[in-house]
Amino acid sequence: MGEPRGLRAWGAIGPRTAVRARVSAVAAALGLLAALTAAAGPSAAAAQVPAPYAVAAGTPGPYAFADGVPSVAGAATTADAVRLAPGRTYRSSLPRNGRLYYRLDLDAASAAYVSATAVPGPGTTVSATDGLRVSVHDAHGGSCSYQATRFGTSRSPHPVAAWGAREAAPGHALCRGAGAYYVLVERITATGSSPDTWPLELTTASEPPLERSGATAAPRSWDSASPEPVTGKAVERAGGAGFERATPVGQGVWRGRVRPGGTLFYRVPVDWAQRLDATADLAGAGGGSGYADGALTLSLYNPVRGSVEEAYAGYSGRRTAAALAPLPPVAYANRYGFADQVKAMRFAGSYYLVVHLAAQTADAFGDGPYELTLRVRVSGAAGAGPGYAGRSEPGGLFEVAAGDRGAASAAGGAGAVGGSTGLRVLAAGGIGTGTALLAVLGVWTLTARRRAGAGGPHSRVSAHRPTA
């Protein structure tokens, strides 16, 4: 491996002087880089760390929970429920046959969302009907919303998430007004399933009201035809190990590797008026025989980790694909739709594609890894937002930043970086650090040139300039 491009061909000032000068410049630059990273705090440092190498190599790894978040215990009754603050992430746990309550203190104008991600341990036994249910209730026990997600035909333990909501937009008559609301997280368990406790990751979000009232009915028509899958040269992009470490991807063809029992997370920036389509292709096996029912699962979650759609595909050792059903373009008014899939496409932001290869695939076709190709299409021009009257919690949740688009492109963000917040920190910190680094190197070059003007034949500086 040669010298970095920016350090090569800087010229000769004399062998010993050149070495000392280069070492001094690099040491100063690295020292400044370390100082700036430390000053930016642990979030900036963590944002520069790629997703775990085990996932990049196709080996099933543990779910990457958010770092440094508080742990909360669910309560058996609403009276003892712990408050969850908006825009926060928490750790918790869900025992077999568990029914746990958490509290939300809400105003009258903002919508509130809560998602629970359950992470069964590898090697545990789950059935197709096992799963997770999340519901929100008012202080009088009235139901505001509920959603259940199950392992389905894969019958393989992997992270699953469900969401609940307290709506506040016009047209929703239930659960109005400020006060205490309660989130109920329930485990759906079938006979014969493993009795172990499931770790949980809880996230909360708030959505501000609109400045002006808009439509109170979902768009009546949209092109529901399935588009042709995206074609072209595949770009290597290893999947992340959780929502917080989801790998950014945009429209294109992306290639990774997955082993049986493994789950890969990707996130796609989708703006207002844009439509998302995706297909996951699993390559043929190198040997073995048989059939694995529901071996490949492709799941879509929205920016608040609400389940949108799932697709399954069996596997006989030959190439197979799981494609999401056609979904409408992102629109605020989708929340007034009839189908759950339409309601979930209600805001812009990062949507999550989650791919799981069932553990039992190894029984017939070996441990792999198997080549996975993810084909993503984001169609339509980005439109204007609905005009919020405030900011979301966490901030920027329902928008697509320029940094998100850059990280999702084939040219940028090729490594998986910690969640969307981490990417924004890295973008800001990276620009500042890169500028400072160039300043250090520029000072070194200027000093070398001044020495060259005063020196003899060994003080010559090359005409080549460093490349940024």
Phi, psi and omega in degrees: 000125183278183178294152173303147187303322183289344181256347183279146174064036174280354177100171183247128175253006191116137189307307185288318180297320180297316181297313181297320181295317179297316180298318180296317181296314180296317180298317179296316180297315180295322178297318178295319178300316179296319181295318180293321178297317179296320180295328180289343177096173184296335181294319180294319179295318181292328182293340181272357183269123179294170175300157184308139181299329180301320179290320180299329180274359178091006182271131177302126179241173178291154177297135181271092176293157176299140181279145170065027180261153181287154174260138178230147178258130174290153183253154179283339180226161178293332182298330183256008186294135178278140181285136173253124181280149180292144177076020184242162176238142183223159169254143176206192179209153185229109180284169176301137183060024182286145172224104188241138180253144172224155186249144172238130174257111192242152171275183185271346190254332187269146170277147180233142181228145175221137179233144175239129176249118179262140185232087176296147181288150177297143180087354178281164182259123175228152178255175180296332183265354175294151178174207189221139177233133177236131178222157178238137183228151175277180185294343180262005179091001179291142183276128177265318180191163171202155175210141176237138173236144183231166181285339175065206188292347179293327182046041184229132181294128176199163181299133174228148182227148175221157183230160173228160184215148165247109181281148177227358183287156176304145180101350177251113185272339184274152171055051177266158172095160179280160177139195182273134173233159187232134177261128177248120177252122184236145175262129177263115188235133177260162178297134179094354179283156181296142184272007185293156178282140179264127170296148180235146167240122182251135175231146178234154180208151174235146180238122183290162176289172178272152175295321178230147178294141179240203180296145177245024175218144180292151176307134187281334184223144172200159184289105183267008179285144178284124179286163175293139178301147179295138178241172180130180181289132181283141176254131179294127178206102181290141179285155177274173187258009180178176179301317182292335181247023181298137181280129180287132174220154175236203178296132180152189180244123187236137184238136176214193180223145182218142175256158176306134184090353183271151178229129182244137182246132175230152176231140187236122175287125180231120185268173177303138178076000178266156183239139182248132173227146181207147176224137175249124179253131176251125183289164179293153180278156179282348181184184180091173179205162180125201181209131177249110181288133178060034185296322185250126178238129174243118182243145176242131176236147181273181186300338176259019178064034172272136181292130182253306188202154175223150175224143181236155174212134173282170185220127179244016183096348175259163180307136178220162183218145173239123184240136176293145174294154180303137181238153181285161173299152180296128179207141179302320184287353177301335180298343179266006181288172181270315183281143180299323180297323178290315181301325184288341180269053190258350180212156176284167179136201181271118173263148187248127172257124184238121183248129178233135174252119186301141183300325184289352175300327181295331183298323183262330191233005176094173187280351179076207013283160180254141179284131180242133176240123180253121180252117186241132176235126172241104187253155179094150178282145178295133180255178178284150177287175184283349181088071179287150180268008180192197181249153178279165170235119356291160184296144177073013185294325186253042176213164178246114180275159179300323179296327178293319179295318180296318180293331182276349183281165180292336184273339185229157175065038184295336178265147177288128180242153181308151191339184185296324178297316179298324180294321179292321177297316181295320180298313181292314181293323181295321179295314180296316181295317179297320179297315180296321180296317178296326179296317179299314181293326177295318177299318179300315181297316180298318179298317180298320181293321178296320177296324181296323180293333183261352187262186181262208185295338180269008180257020183288137177249134180296151177285348179288141177255151178296144178264127182287000000 
